[in-house]
Amino acid sequence: MKMKAVNDLFISICRDFSPCPGPRYITEGDNSGQLFRIKHLEPLMKEAINNNKKLHVDLDGTAGYGTSFLEEAFGGLIREAHINYETIIKHLQIKSDEENYLVDDIMAYLKDAYNER
């Protein structure tokens, strides 16, 4: 088990954003991956990077995720926020006890966004 530094940053998508994550884009409906990235994930990721901390993202507790939500939120860090792939990997820790395959999916979305650049 990895130790978490006391001053690391934490976000629970269920608690801090929505128990019902929505579509990819804001224009497609409520609680979109784009909105999550813009309002929560991107600012926290930048704060973690700027302060040499880890950002811990907890995926548990929601009604589930569409692939478009996760791809837009996490892949968008590279495509839209222009954050370096290696920097994201260094500062991001994702947790999903309920559906642990989602962690691998998100890592693949990050890698794909990196490879598309």
C-alpha positions in Angstrom: 0.0 0.0 0.0 1.3 3.4 -1.0 1.7 6.0 1.8 -0.2 9.2 1.2 1.5 12.5 2.3 -0.6 14.6 4.6 -0.4 17.6 2.3 -1.4 15.7 -0.9 -4.5 16.7 -2.7 -7.6 14.6 -2.8 -10.9 14.5 -4.7 -13.8 12.1 -4.7 -15.8 12.4 -7.9 -18.9 11.1 -6.1 -18.6 13.4 -3.1 -17.0 16.5 -4.7 -18.5 16.5 -8.2 -21.5 14.2 -8.8 -22.7 10.7 -7.9 -24.0 10.5 -11.5 -21.2 11.4 -13.9 -22.6 12.4 -17.3 -21.5 12.7 -21.0 -18.3 14.0 -22.6 -19.2 17.7 -23.2 -21.0 20.4 -21.3 -23.3 20.9 -24.3 -24.4 17.3 -24.1 -25.8 17.3 -20.5 -25.2 17.7 -16.8 -22.1 16.6 -14.9 -19.9 16.2 -18.0 -16.3 15.1 -18.2 -15.5 18.4 -19.7 -17.0 20.3 -16.7 -15.3 18.0 -14.2 -11.9 18.6 -15.9 -12.4 22.4 -16.1 -13.8 23.0 -12.6 -12.1 20.3 -10.6 -9.4 18.1 -12.2 -7.4 20.7 -14.0 -7.1 23.2 -11.2 -6.2 20.5 -8.7 -3.7 18.9 -11.1 -2.0 22.2 -11.6 -1.9 22.8 -7.9 -0.4 19.4 -7.3 2.3 20.0 -10.0 3.1 23.5 -8.8 3.5 22.3 -5.2 5.2 19.0 -5.9 2.3 17.0 -4.5 0.2 14.0 -5.6 -3.4 14.4 -6.6 -5.4 11.4 -5.5 -8.6 10.9 -7.5 -11.2 8.5 -6.0 -13.6 7.0 -8.6 -15.7 5.0 -6.2 -19.3 5.6 -5.1 -20.8 6.8 -8.4 -23.5 5.2 -10.5 -20.8 4.4 -13.1 -18.8 6.1 -15.8 -19.1 6.4 -19.6 -15.8 6.1 -21.4 -16.4 9.5 -22.9 -16.6 11.1 -19.5 -13.3 9.6 -18.4 -11.5 10.2 -21.7 -12.5 13.8 -21.8 -11.7 14.5 -18.2 -8.3 12.8 -18.2 -7.2 12.8 -21.8 -8.3 16.4 -21.9 -5.6 17.3 -19.4 -3.1 16.7 -22.3 -5.2 17.9 -25.2 -7.0 20.9 -23.8 -5.0 21.9 -20.7 -1.6 21.1 -22.4 -0.2 19.4 -19.3 2.8 17.2 -20.0 2.1 13.4 -19.9 5.1 12.5 -17.8 4.2 15.3 -15.3 0.6 14.0 -15.0 1.8 10.5 -14.4 4.2 11.7 -11.7 1.6 13.7 -9.8 -1.6 11.6 -10.3 -2.8 8.7 -8.2 -6.2 7.1 -9.2 -8.2 4.8 -6.9 -11.1 2.6 -7.8 -11.8 -0.3 -5.5 -15.2 -0.9 -7.0 -14.1 -1.1 -10.7 -10.3 -1.3 -10.7 -10.1 -1.7 -14.5 -11.0 2.0 -14.7 -7.6 3.0 -13.5 -6.0 1.1 -16.5 -8.6 2.7 -18.8 -7.7 6.2 -17.6 -3.9 5.5 -18.0 -4.7 4.3 -21.6 -6.6 7.5 -22.3 -3.7 9.6 -21.1 -1.3 7.6 -23.2 -3.5 7.9 -26.3 -3.8 11.7 -25.8 0.0 11.9 -25.5 0.5 9.8 -28.6 -2.0 12.0 -30.6 0.1 15.1 -30.0 
